């Protein structure tokens, strides 16, 4: 029986970003692209961008997608694959944490928020773990409409384009 792939295996799959020039009707991102092209990123590329976030900074998934789109000079980054790859990145970081990798060497997945500054319940350990890791960086999480959120997330966004930072 084949061994089940780990998140690290997925992260290191060798998958490369590719551009979709003609987005099929009904595909995620079609309306947002408004006739433009879409990039389908890779787990490794998403990991590389998230690693550029500094302690105390956060970014929304939408802003991360915008950085990917700018990096590839296209209208949009695929919303579905980017979210999936971000989850792979988070799981891979937690696998590395379990192996004893120091926190400062891990990809800071907890700094990526949902639209509106909400925490992501699909991340490893759910919103409680994400809140705990954010609190460790001095980022306060409070309930908003019964969901945990970072109220001042807009002030904590990177001041410079994430895709232009040295990686």
Secondary structure, DSSP 8 states (H G I E B T S, - for coil): ------HHHHHTS----EEESS--TT-TTHHHHTTS-EEE--HHHHHHHHTT--TT--EEHHHHHHHHHHHTTSSEE-HHHHHHHHHHHHHHHHHHHHTT--GGGS--GGGEE-GGGB--TTSTTHHHHHHHHHHTTT---EEETTEEE-TTGGGGS-SS-GGGS--
